[in-house]
Structures are given as structure tokens and as C-alpha cells.
Amino acid sequence: MRKEYDFSKGKRGAVIPSQGKTRITIYLDDEILDQFREQAEIAGMGYQTLINEVLKKYLQSPSDQPLTQEDLRRILREELSLRSLM
């Protein structure tokens, strides 16, 4: 091991940048997060990937009204219950 290392060209952050994705902080109900984690484990994927897929699917569906907090919770619960039937 060297006595001294040169970090002058070092950069902070993730070692491998993720293209097309942004890291955010979001607060979800514990029960929602628990269900996503359970479903993701069953599906063999990460729970964040599952949340992303559910949101993407919802956004691709036609909607005349803006998304409300209650709508989002209802949609997430519906998706989780559908996935539990798989």
C-alpha cells in the first residue's frame, strides 16, 4: 500500500453514473413500501424498479385530471394487489 495517494482528479458520487435516472428522496407510507418490497422480492427485482414501473404505467395511461395523492395511493394499492395474484 502506498504511503500517499493522489486524489486531485477524484470525483464525489456514484462510481457508475446512471443514465436517464435521477436520485431523489421521497416519503412513502410504511405499508406501501413494505408491500412494494414484498412484491419486488417475489418478482425478483428491486422495489425501486417496481415503483418506477408502476408510475411509468400510470403516466402512460390516458388521464383527463391531474394525479392527486389519493389517486396515487389507490393506484399503488391496486397494482400491489394485482401483482400478488401473479
Backbone as CSV, one residue per row, in Angstrom:
resi,resn,N_x,N_y,N_z,CA_x,CA_y,CA_z,C_x,C_y,C_z
1,MET,0.836,-1.175,0.000,0.000,0.000,0.000,0.888,1.248,0.000
2,ARG,0.531,2.227,-0.813,1.314,3.459,-0.882,1.166,4.279,0.386
3,LYS,2.173,5.077,0.646,2.091,5.991,1.787,1.242,7.204,1.441
4,GLU,1.184,7.543,0.145,0.452,8.740,-0.276,-0.284,8.459,-1.583
5,TYR,-1.520,8.907,-1.681,-2.333,8.737,-2.882,-2.717,10.096,-3.425
6,ASP,-2.859,10.195,-4.740,-3.234,11.456,-5.383,-4.732,11.415,-5.718
7,PHE,-5.511,12.195,-4.991,-6.949,12.279,-5.229,-7.330,13.590,-5.924
8,SER,-6.383,14.250,-6.545,-6.647,15.554,-7.167,-7.659,15.462,-8.312
9,LYS,-7.765,14.307,-8.953,-8.735,14.143,-10.050,-9.938,13.307,-9.635
10,GLY,-10.068,13.081,-8.323,-11.187,12.295,-7.810,-12.496,13.064,-7.885
11,LYS,-13.590,12.338,-7.983,-14.920,12.945,-8.039,-15.806,12.290,-6.990
12,ARG,-16.679,13.072,-6.393,-17.628,12.541,-5.423,-18.826,11.948,-6.157
13,GLY,-19.502,11.033,-5.499,-20.732,10.493,-6.061,-20.600,9.033,-6.431
14,ALA,-21.624,8.552,-7.126,-21.665,7.156,-7.524,-20.505,6.838,-8.457
15,VAL,-19.982,5.642,-8.328,-18.868,5.215,-9.171,-19.331,5.067,-10.608
16,ILE,-20.505,4.482,-10.792,-21.057,4.287,-12.127,-22.306,5.157,-12.257
17,PRO,-22.253,6.225,-13.048,-23.427,7.088,-13.184,-24.570,6.352,-13.882
18,SER,-25.774,6.653,-13.482,-26.952,6.021,-14.063,-27.571,6.974,-15.078
19,GLN,-27.520,6.613,-16.338,-28.047,7.464,-17.403,-29.573,7.446,-17.406
20,GLY,-30.177,8.624,-17.523,-31.623,8.721,-17.643,-32.367,8.562,-16.332
21,LYS,-31.660,8.572,-15.218,-32.297,8.437,-13.908,-31.736,9.500,-12.980
22,THR,-32.577,9.932,-12.042,-32.187,10.946,-11.073,-32.474,10.434,-9.675
23,ARG,-31.512,10.577,-8.797,-31.684,10.169,-7.399,-32.513,11.227,-6.689
24,ILE,-33.582,10.787,-6.000,-34.431,11.687,-5.234,-34.709,11.086,-3.859
25,THR,-35.251,11.907,-2.979,-35.736,11.430,-1.693,-37.245,11.583,-1.702
26,ILE,-37.958,10.545,-1.313,-39.416,10.564,-1.328,-39.921,9.855,-0.072
27,TYR,-40.981,10.374,0.494,-41.589,9.753,1.664,-42.816,8.969,1.226
28,LEU,-42.857,7.684,1.555,-43.989,6.820,1.257,-44.505,6.238,2.554
29,ASP,-45.781,5.900,2.587,-46.333,5.220,3.759,-45.591,3.910,3.967
30,ASP,-45.367,3.564,5.235,-44.651,2.328,5.552,-45.324,1.115,4.935
31,GLU,-46.653,1.073,4.986,-47.367,-0.095,4.446,-47.192,-0.197,2.932
32,ILE,-47.151,0.926,2.247,-46.944,0.921,0.795,-45.547,0.393,0.473
33,LEU,-44.557,0.919,1.177,-43.180,0.494,0.932,-42.990,-0.984,1.255
34,ASP,-43.583,-1.443,2.344,-43.488,-2.861,2.705,-44.079,-3.749,1.615
35,GLN,-45.214,-3.336,1.073,-45.848,-4.136,0.018,-45.007,-4.146,-1.246
36,PHE,-44.431,-2.992,-1.596,-43.561,-2.957,-2.767,-42.346,-3.849,-2.568
37,ARG,-41.773,-3.833,-1.395,-40.607,-4.682,-1.130,-40.970,-6.163,-1.234
38,GLU,-42.128,-6.537,-0.694,-42.571,-7.933,-0.771,-42.800,-8.344,-2.223
39,GLN,-43.505,-7.504,-2.973,-43.796,-7.839,-4.366,-42.529,-7.879,-5.211
40,ALA,-41.617,-6.962,-4.947,-40.367,-6.938,-5.698,-39.549,-8.191,-5.421
41,GLU,-39.548,-8.644,-4.186,-38.809,-9.868,-3.846,-39.402,-11.067,-4.569
42,ILE,-40.712,-11.145,-4.618,-41.388,-12.236,-5.324,-41.055,-12.192,-6.821
43,ALA,-41.044,-10.971,-7.371,-40.776,-10.802,-8.803,-39.288,-10.892,-9.127
44,GLY,-38.433,-10.905,-8.102,-37.001,-10.988,-8.342,-36.408,-9.700,-8.884
45,MET,-36.915,-8.572,-8.399,-36.422,-7.273,-8.857,-36.315,-6.343,-7.655
46,GLY,-35.744,-5.185,-7.855,-35.641,-4.197,-6.788,-36.964,-3.472,-6.592
47,TYR,-37.240,-3.076,-5.355,-38.510,-2.407,-5.085,-38.571,-1.029,-5.749
48,GLN,-37.438,-0.350,-5.895,-37.446,0.949,-6.558,-37.760,0.791,-8.042
49,THR,-37.275,-0.275,-8.639,-37.590,-0.563,-10.038,-39.080,-0.815,-10.195
50,LEU,-39.657,-1.552,-9.267,-41.088,-1.830,-9.304,-41.909,-0.549,-9.166
51,ILE,-41.529,0.310,-8.235,-42.227,1.592,-8.070,-42.131,2.396,-9.356
52,ASN,-40.955,2.420,-9.971,-40.758,3.147,-11.224,-41.665,2.600,-12.323
53,GLU,-41.772,1.276,-12.432,-42.625,0.661,-13.449,-44.096,1.022,-13.241
54,VAL,-44.540,0.993,-11.984,-45.936,1.321,-11.681,-46.237,2.774,-12.049
55,LEU,-45.334,3.675,-11.684,-45.545,5.087,-12.013,-45.511,5.320,-13.523
56,LYS,-44.587,4.662,-14.203,-44.494,4.810,-15.652,-45.775,4.304,-16.329
57,LYS,-46.275,3.160,-15.863,-47.501,2.598,-16.428,-48.668,3.558,-16.226
58,TYR,-48.749,4.155,-15.055,-49.834,5.091,-14.791,-49.724,6.312,-15.692
59,LEU,-48.522,6.845,-15.840,-48.347,8.040,-16.658,-48.634,7.784,-18.133
60,GLN,-48.467,6.561,-18.579,-48.744,6.222,-19.978,-50.228,6.015,-20.236
61,SER,-51.008,5.853,-19.184,-52.446,5.681,-19.364,-53.092,7.060,-19.508
62,PRO,-54.108,7.159,-20.378,-54.748,8.462,-20.590,-55.450,8.950,-19.323
63,SER,-55.323,10.251,-19.079,-55.951,10.833,-17.899,-56.352,12.267,-18.209
64,ASP,-57.566,12.624,-17.834,-58.056,13.976,-18.056,-57.813,14.882,-16.854
65,GLN,-57.589,14.280,-15.698,-57.420,15.050,-14.478,-56.015,14.854,-13.924
66,PRO,-55.528,15.861,-13.192,-54.201,15.708,-12.592,-54.203,14.638,-11.502
67,LEU,-53.059,14.049,-11.293,-52.890,12.997,-10.297,-52.930,13.601,-8.895
68,THR,-53.807,13.084,-8.059,-53.867,13.527,-6.665,-53.162,12.503,-5.784
69,GLN,-52.892,12.887,-4.565,-52.242,11.978,-3.621,-53.107,10.744,-3.390
70,GLU,-54.401,10.930,-3.251,-55.303,9.795,-3.032,-55.341,8.875,-4.253
71,ASP,-55.339,9.465,-5.445,-55.312,8.653,-6.667,-54.054,7.800,-6.722
72,LEU,-52.915,8.411,-6.422,-51.652,7.677,-6.461,-51.665,6.525,-5.465
73,ARG,-52.152,6.760,-4.265,-52.228,5.694,-3.273,-53.155,4.568,-3.736
74,ARG,-54.288,4.939,-4.322,-55.230,3.928,-4.821,-54.577,3.095,-5.920
75,ILE,-53.905,3.755,-6.829,-53.257,3.058,-7.945,-52.176,2.113,-7.432
76,LEU,-51.368,2.584,-6.504,-50.311,1.737,-5.963,-50.896,0.515,-5.264
77,ARG,-51.969,0.706,-4.506,-52.602,-0.432,-3.828,-53.176,-1.423,-4.848
78,GLU,-53.806,-0.899,-5.911,-54.352,-1.782,-6.952,-53.237,-2.590,-7.609
79,GLU,-52.134,-1.922,-7.944,-51.025,-2.622,-8.583,-50.436,-3.688,-7.674
80,LEU,-50.330,-3.350,-6.406,-49.776,-4.325,-5.471,-50.691,-5.522,-5.329
81,SER,-51.992,-5.311,-5.292,-52.907,-6.439,-5.165,-52.928,-7.278,-6.429
82,LEU,-52.787,-6.644,-7.595,-52.723,-7.392,-8.859,-51.453,-8.236,-8.923
83,ARG,-50.357,-7.681,-8.473,-49.099,-8.425,-8.503,-49.113,-9.591,-7.530
84,SER,-49.882,-9.467,-6.457,-49.942,-10.573,-5.503,-50.704,-11.771,-6.082
85,LEU,-51.522,-11.520,-7.111,-52.252,-12.597,-7.764,-51.400,-13.346,-8.788
86,MET,-50.271,-12.749,-9.158,-49.396,-13.352,-10.179,-48.652,-14.542,-9.638
